[in-house]
Amino acid sequence: MNGFLRITGAASLSPRHNSACRHDIRILSGIRPDTIVSTGSNSTDMADLAHINGNFIPLESAVVSVNDRGYTFADGIYEVIATRNGQPFLLPEHFRRLERSAEGIGLRLPANYADWPKIIAGGIERAGFAETMVYIQLTRGVMPRRHVAIEDLEPQLVITFRPRPTFTAAQLAAGQRVITVEEIRWRRCWIKSTALLPNVMMKQEAARAGCDEAIFVDRDGEVHEGTSSNIFFAAGGTLVTPPLGDYLLPGISRRFILDRAAATGLPVDVRRCNRDELLAADEVFLSSTTMDAMPVVEIDRHRVGDGKPGPLTRRVRELFPE
Ligand SMILES: Cc1ncc(COP(=O)(O)O)c(C=O)c1O
């Protein structure tokens, strides 16, 4: 195994992954147990799967080189795609964002890019989960550690297939609690880069505070997004969300909500907003591929609205197909 880095399901809580599991529990200590999302991976006949270097293998035996620039420099991009009724949801939109991210870091897409939908469909079928979470990671490639990359380095693709996380009715009814944190990220947050250290650090801070998510707010109080979600609020019956820009990942769920909300006559307003408006909002929710629309019931220990998920958030959740 020397010289290789084992890819484990980092958030896997499945007892099947004993060593990964112990590791995860250590990392997750300090996080309220009820904030851990179920991956539904309780089946014994299905295994998390990886597609790596053209082969499908069990995720727990998948390895990459320690010289992968994704490991040494976080020199890579990724996408997370959920299936609905067994089909990847909004796949073209995810591919478009991936292409933009690749362009953003000057990464050429591999020659087999056109085959990825087929690889993904094959992986979903092989994995055999009721619903799958597909994770695509593309790094600049493998070479001895040096900042300047070798020209024509072959990008390294890893695709993993794991059960799609689910939220119980109780978790949705309870909603989530968030903190606001200082925006400390770079000005190209529209690139879905694997360099997520600020996001990880702030999510850890939220966890230590007994909360679920941290919302990046700049020094002027302008609200950007969560560490792994976009944010919306409802004020006077209108849905408000910050505009795209340097400090926002163009969330696929955000776009879906905006399009569907407008189509169903729900007033939406995409504009810059500040922390005070968030605190005064009737409702607040987070959007992401993992959560769809997740109610927020508390911000920096202040109750949102009446402290319960509101009707607009429910309406938005219902915009998503089963
Ligand atoms: C920083 C950040 N913003 C927003 C999102 C939501 O994006 P999407 O709806 O495409 O999952 C994510 C998802 O991981 C994220 O990491």
The ligand as an SDF file (V2000), in Angstrom:
LIG
                    3D

 16 16  0  0  0  0  0  0  0  0999 V2000
  -20.0750   26.0440   -0.9260 C   0  0  0  0  0  0  0  0  0  0  0  0
  -21.3340   25.4190   -1.4650 C   0  0  0  0  0  0  0  0  0  0  0  0
  -22.3590   26.2050   -1.8150 N   0  0  0  0  0  0  0  0  0  0  0  0
  -23.5010   25.6930   -2.2990 C   0  0  0  0  0  0  0  0  0  0  0  0
  -23.6760   24.3160   -2.4540 C   0  0  0  0  0  0  0  0  0  0  0  0
  -24.9540   23.7730   -3.0100 C   0  0  0  0  0  0  0  0  0  0  0  0
  -24.7710   23.3570   -4.3290 O   0  0  0  0  0  0  0  0  0  0  0  0
  -25.6800   22.2520   -5.0000 P   0  0  0  0  0  0  0  0  0  0  0  0
  -27.0960   22.7310   -4.8760 O   0  0  0  0  0  0  0  0  0  0  0  0
  -25.2210   22.1960   -6.4080 O   0  0  0  0  0  0  0  0  0  0  0  0
  -25.4590   20.9950   -4.2440 O   0  0  0  0  0  0  0  0  0  0  0  0
  -22.6240   23.4660   -2.1290 C   0  0  0  0  0  0  0  0  0  0  0  0
  -22.7710   22.0320   -2.3010 C   0  0  0  0  0  0  0  0  0  0  0  0
  -21.9570   21.2440   -1.8970 O   0  0  0  0  0  0  0  0  0  0  0  0
  -21.4140   24.0230   -1.6240 C   0  0  0  0  0  0  0  0  0  0  0  0
  -20.3680   23.2430   -1.3020 O   0  0  0  0  0  0  0  0  0  0  0  0
  1  2  1  0
  2  3  1  0
  2 15  2  0
  3  4  2  0
  4  5  1  0
  5  6  1  0
  5 12  2  0
  6  7  1  0
  7  8  1  0
  8  9  2  0
  8 10  1  0
  8 11  1  0
 12 13  1  0
 12 15  1  0
 13 14  2  0
 15 16  1  0
M  END
$$$$
